[in-house]
């Protein structure tokens, strides 16, 4: 059988909001982490972007599931279907035999043994023969281009969909880390709640996500301010249609509480940092990655608050995926990968 077996190497950034797959050094799949299933038979109907378009618009025969919550697998069956389906999306030449897969998958740094096991099992069920895992902040640091094995301290704040990962990295290991379950999804829910309370308008998660993308901000005073975003929806009391303009100042007020919690977590990680590494961090600054890094004014707000320069990674949404791809090529060299 040696003639027909070949190994396909893929890196997967399994995110709460998006899943990215890298194959041959290229991003070949970048889809929302959503699956649509048939309610009666649990058969897969759609995956990724197609499933996301169904979200909030399902009929009684369909249910949409986000298999990951807070960065960890919440629905084992849906996660396996999603990983398998996304691996099938990889454009490869037609092979008679399915390849053996060598995977590097990234996981939150605060994962418990059980959660790590769930990711490994899901990956193996989806066809992974050799499965390695890497912690998200480590992958983000590699993706940003930091030499993680150097004897210098660097600090990464990765604000994803389900978790915010804060880690100090030196000599190829995580020295101090903090993983809090306040991230993009919580900001979205803050907006849903705020729109109902202040404007008496009902909005779903997808609309709240659009508000966050268009007018989300961490500061009430921005230099290049976005225009107000018009939200359409039903009145909570009368169910009559409403049209509400939302400004970035409002959203900055509404997100204040959650952003303060992220600030407190960064401070707490800095408190646990050994003084030699602390000096390195002050000198080099702190790097922001993940979708949350795109929130307007967040880097400025954190810089002013902590007196340490914050830098946004280039293409922060894909920093973790890029790092996972580099780890895949250096599986034998990087000692911090988890088997």
C-alpha positions as CSV (number, residue, x, y, z in Angstrom):
1,X,0.0,0.0,0.0
2,X,3.1,2.2,0.3
3,X,2.5,3.2,-3.3
4,X,-0.8,4.9,-2.6
5,X,-0.4,6.4,0.8
6,X,0.7,10.0,1.0
7,X,0.5,12.5,3.8
8,X,-1.3,15.8,3.6
9,X,-0.1,18.4,6.1
10,X,-2.6,21.0,7.3
11,X,-2.7,23.7,10.0
12,X,-6.0,24.5,11.5
13,X,-6.9,27.6,13.5
14,X,-10.1,26.3,15.1
15,X,-11.7,29.5,16.3
16,X,-15.0,30.3,18.0
17,X,-15.9,32.7,15.2
18,X,-13.8,31.6,12.2
19,X,-11.9,28.5,11.2
20,X,-8.9,28.9,9.0
21,X,-7.0,26.1,7.3
22,X,-3.5,26.4,5.8
23,X,-2.3,23.9,3.3
24,X,1.0,24.3,1.3
25,X,1.7,27.6,3.0
26,X,-1.5,29.1,1.7
27,X,-4.8,29.9,3.4
28,X,-7.2,27.6,1.5
29,X,-10.2,27.8,3.8
30,X,-11.4,30.8,5.8
31,X,-15.0,30.2,6.9
32,X,-17.2,31.1,9.9
33,X,-17.3,28.3,12.5
34,X,-21.0,27.4,11.9
35,X,-22.8,24.3,10.7
36,X,-26.4,23.8,9.7
37,X,-28.0,20.5,10.6
38,X,-31.2,18.8,9.8
39,X,-33.2,18.8,13.0
40,X,-34.7,15.3,12.5
41,X,-31.7,13.3,11.2
42,X,-28.8,15.5,12.3
43,X,-27.5,15.3,8.7
44,X,-25.2,18.1,7.7
45,X,-26.9,20.7,5.4
46,X,-24.4,23.5,5.2
47,X,-21.1,24.6,6.6
48,X,-19.2,27.9,7.0
49,X,-20.5,30.9,5.2
50,X,-23.6,29.1,3.8
51,X,-24.5,28.0,7.3
52,X,-23.9,31.5,8.7
53,X,-26.3,33.0,6.2
54,X,-29.0,30.7,7.6
55,X,-28.2,31.8,11.2
56,X,-31.3,33.4,12.9
57,X,-33.4,32.6,9.8
58,X,-33.9,28.8,10.3
59,X,-37.2,27.1,9.7
60,X,-38.4,24.2,12.0
61,X,-36.4,21.6,10.0
62,X,-33.0,23.3,10.3
63,X,-30.8,24.2,13.3
64,X,-27.6,26.1,13.1
65,X,-24.9,25.3,15.6
66,X,-21.7,27.0,16.5
67,X,-19.6,24.0,17.7
68,X,-17.2,26.1,19.7
69,X,-18.1,28.2,22.6
70,X,-15.5,30.2,24.6
71,X,-12.8,28.8,22.4
72,X,-13.5,25.2,23.3
73,X,-15.6,22.5,21.7
74,X,-19.1,22.7,23.1
75,X,-20.8,20.3,20.6
76,X,-18.5,17.4,19.8
77,X,-20.6,15.9,17.0
78,X,-21.0,19.3,15.1
79,X,-17.3,20.1,15.6
80,X,-16.3,16.8,14.0
81,X,-18.6,17.4,11.0
82,X,-17.3,20.9,10.7
83,X,-13.6,19.9,10.7
84,X,-14.3,17.1,8.3
85,X,-16.3,19.3,6.0
86,X,-13.7,22.0,5.9
87,X,-10.9,19.6,5.2
88,X,-13.0,18.5,2.2
89,X,-13.0,22.1,1.0
90,X,-9.2,22.0,0.5
91,X,-8.5,22.2,-3.2
92,X,-6.4,19.1,-3.9
93,X,-5.8,16.9,-6.9
94,X,-8.2,14.0,-7.2
95,X,-6.8,11.0,-5.3
96,X,-8.3,7.6,-5.3
97,X,-7.3,7.1,-1.6
98,X,-8.0,9.5,1.2
99,X,-4.7,10.9,2.5
100,X,-3.3,10.5,6.0
101,X,-3.5,13.8,7.6
102,X,-0.8,15.5,9.7
103,X,-2.3,18.4,11.6
104,X,-1.4,21.2,13.9
105,X,-4.4,22.6,15.6
106,X,-4.3,25.6,18.0
107,X,-6.1,25.7,21.3
108,X,-6.7,28.4,24.0
109,X,-3.9,28.6,26.6
110,X,-6.3,28.1,29.4
111,X,-7.6,24.7,28.1
112,X,-8.1,21.9,30.6
113,X,-7.0,18.3,29.9
114,X,-10.5,17.4,29.0
115,X,-10.8,20.3,26.5
116,X,-7.5,19.4,24.9
117,X,-8.7,15.8,24.6
118,X,-11.9,16.9,22.9
119,X,-9.9,18.8,20.2
120,X,-7.6,15.8,19.7
121,X,-10.5,13.4,19.5
122,X,-12.4,15.6,17.0
123,X,-9.3,16.0,14.9
124,X,-8.6,12.2,14.9
125,X,-12.2,11.4,14.0
126,X,-12.0,13.8,11.1
127,X,-9.0,11.9,9.7
128,X,-5.9,13.2,11.5
129,X,-3.2,10.5,11.9
130,X,-0.7,12.8,13.6
131,X,-2.2,15.6,15.6
132,X,-0.1,18.3,17.3
133,X,-1.5,21.2,19.2
134,X,-0.2,24.7,19.9
135,X,-1.4,27.3,22.3
136,X,-3.1,30.3,20.6
137,X,-0.9,33.1,22.0
138,X,2.2,31.1,21.0
139,X,0.9,30.7,17.5
140,X,0.0,34.4,17.3
141,X,3.6,35.4,18.4
142,X,5.1,33.1,15.7
143,X,2.6,34.6,13.1
144,X,3.5,38.1,14.0
145,X,7.1,37.2,13.3
146,X,8.6,37.2,16.9
147,X,11.4,34.8,17.6
148,X,9.7,32.9,20.4
149,X,12.8,30.8,21.3
150,X,15.0,33.9,22.0
151,X,15.8,34.7,25.6
152,X,13.7,37.9,25.4
153,X,10.2,38.5,26.8
154,X,7.3,39.4,24.6
155,X,3.7,39.8,25.4
156,X,0.7,38.9,23.2
157,X,-2.9,39.8,23.7
158,X,-5.1,37.7,21.4
159,X,-8.7,38.8,21.5
160,X,-10.7,36.2,19.6
161,X,-14.4,35.4,19.4
162,X,-14.7,33.3,22.6
163,X,-11.6,34.0,24.7
164,X,-9.0,36.7,25.2
165,X,-5.6,35.1,25.6
166,X,-2.8,37.0,27.3
167,X,0.6,35.5,27.5
168,X,4.2,36.4,28.2
169,X,6.5,34.2,26.1
170,X,10.2,33.6,26.4
171,X,12.6,30.8,25.5
172,X,9.9,28.9,23.5
173,X,7.6,28.7,26.5
174,X,4.7,30.5,28.1
175,X,6.0,32.2,31.3
176,X,2.7,33.7,32.6
177,X,-0.7,33.5,30.9
178,X,-4.2,34.5,31.5
179,X,-7.2,33.3,29.5
180,X,-10.5,35.0,30.1
181,X,-13.8,34.2,28.5
182,X,-14.6,37.8,27.6
183,X,-14.0,38.5,23.9
184,X,-15.8,39.3,20.6
185,X,-18.9,37.3,21.4
186,X,-19.4,39.1,24.7
187,X,-19.0,42.5,23.0
188,X,-21.7,41.4,20.5
189,X,-24.1,40.4,23.3
190,X,-23.4,43.7,25.1
191,X,-24.6,45.5,21.9
192,X,-27.8,43.3,21.7
193,X,-28.6,44.1,25.3
194,X,-27.8,47.8,24.9
195,X,-29.9,48.3,21.8
196,X,-32.9,46.7,23.6
197,X,-32.4,48.8,26.7
198,X,-31.6,52.2,25.2
199,X,-33.5,52.1,21.9
200,X,-36.2,49.6,22.6
201,X,-35.3,47.8,19.4
202,X,-34.8,44.0,19.0
203,X,-31.6,43.0,17.2
204,X,-30.1,39.6,16.6
205,X,-26.5,38.5,17.0
206,X,-25.7,39.0,13.3
207,X,-27.0,42.6,13.3
208,X,-25.1,43.3,16.5
209,X,-22.0,41.9,14.8
210,X,-22.5,44.4,11.9
211,X,-22.9,47.3,14.4
212,X,-19.6,46.2,16.0
213,X,-17.8,46.1,12.7
214,X,-19.2,49.4,11.4
215,X,-19.2,51.6,14.5
216,X,-17.4,49.5,17.3
217,X,-14.9,51.6,19.3
218,X,-13.0,51.5,22.5
219,X,-12.8,55.3,22.8
220,X,-15.5,58.0,22.8
221,X,-13.1,60.4,21.0
222,X,-11.6,59.1,17.7
223,X,-9.7,61.0,15.1
224,X,-11.1,59.3,12.0
225,X,-14.6,58.7,13.3
226,X,-16.9,56.3,11.4
227,X,-20.3,57.5,10.2
228,X,-23.4,56.5,12.2
229,X,-24.8,53.1,11.3
230,X,-28.5,52.7,10.6
231,X,-30.1,49.8,12.3
232,X,-33.5,48.4,11.3
233,X,-35.6,46.2,13.5
234,X,-38.9,45.7,15.4
235,X,-39.9,47.8,18.4
236,X,-39.7,45.6,21.5
237,X,-43.1,46.8,22.8
238,X,-45.2,47.3,19.7
239,X,-43.4,45.1,17.1
240,X,-43.6,48.0,14.6
241,X,-40.6,48.6,12.4
242,X,-38.0,51.0,13.7
243,X,-34.9,52.7,12.2
244,X,-32.2,53.8,14.7
245,X,-28.9,55.6,13.9
246,X,-26.1,54.4,16.2
247,X,-22.9,56.4,16.8
248,X,-19.5,55.0,17.7
249,X,-19.6,57.0,21.0
250,X,-22.7,55.1,22.1
251,X,-21.0,51.7,21.3
252,X,-17.9,52.8,23.2
253,X,-20.0,53.5,26.3
254,X,-21.8,50.2,25.8
255,X,-18.6,48.1,25.5
256,X,-16.8,50.0,28.4
257,X,-17.5,47.2,31.0
258,X,-16.1,44.3,28.9
259,X,-13.1,46.3,27.7
260,X,-12.3,47.2,31.4
261,X,-12.3,43.5,32.2
262,X,-9.8,42.8,29.4
263,X,-7.6,45.7,30.7
264,X,-7.7,44.2,34.2
265,X,-6.7,40.8,32.9
266,X,-3.7,42.3,31.0
267,X,-2.6,44.1,34.2
268,X,-2.9,40.9,36.2
269,X,-0.7,39.0,33.6
270,X,1.8,41.8,33.9
271,X,1.8,41.5,37.7
272,X,2.9,37.8,37.4
273,X,5.7,38.6,35.0
274,X,9.3,38.3,36.3
275,X,11.0,41.7,36.4
276,X,13.7,40.9,33.7
277,X,10.9,40.0,31.2
278,X,8.8,42.9,32.3
279,X,11.7,45.2,31.2
280,X,11.8,43.5,27.8
281,X,8.0,44.0,27.4
282,X,8.1,47.7,28.3
283,X,10.9,48.1,25.7
284,X,9.3,46.1,22.9
285,X,5.7,46.9,23.5
286,X,2.7,44.5,23.6
287,X,1.2,43.0,20.5
288,X,-2.5,42.8,19.8
289,X,-3.9,40.0,17.6
290,X,-7.3,38.4,16.9
291,X,-10.4,40.1,15.6
292,X,-10.8,42.2,18.7
293,X,-7.6,44.0,17.8
294,X,-9.6,45.7,15.0
295,X,-11.8,47.6,17.5
296,X,-11.2,51.3,16.8
297,X,-9.0,53.0,19.3
298,X,-8.3,49.9,21.4
299,X,-4.5,50.2,21.0
300,X,-4.5,53.9,22.0
301,X,-6.8,53.3,25.0
302,X,-4.5,50.5,26.3
303,X,-1.3,52.4,25.6
304,X,-2.7,55.4,27.6
305,X,-3.9,53.2,30.4
306,X,-0.9,51.0,30.9
307,X,1.9,53.3,29.7
308,X,3.3,50.5,27.5
309,X,3.1,50.8,23.7
310,X,0.5,48.5,22.1
311,X,1.1,47.4,18.5
312,X,-1.6,45.9,16.3
313,X,-0.3,42.9,14.4
314,X,-0.6,43.1,10.6
315,X,-3.7,41.2,9.5
316,X,-4.6,40.4,13.1
317,X,-7.4,38.1,12.2
318,X,-5.0,35.7,10.6
319,X,-1.9,36.0,12.8
320,X,-2.8,32.8,14.8
321,X,-3.4,30.9,11.6
322,X,-0.1,32.0,10.1
323,X,1.8,31.0,13.2
324,X,0.1,27.6,13.2
325,X,1.2,27.2,9.5
326,X,4.8,28.0,10.5
327,X,4.6,25.5,13.4
328,X,3.5,22.8,11.0
329,X,6.7,23.2,9.0
330,X,8.8,23.1,12.2
331,X,7.1,20.2,13.9
332,X,10.4,18.5,14.7
333,X,12.1,21.7,15.7
334,X,9.5,23.3,18.1
335,X,9.6,21.6,21.4
336,X,6.5,23.4,22.7
337,X,4.0,21.6,20.5
338,X,1.7,19.2,22.4
339,X,1.4,15.7,21.1
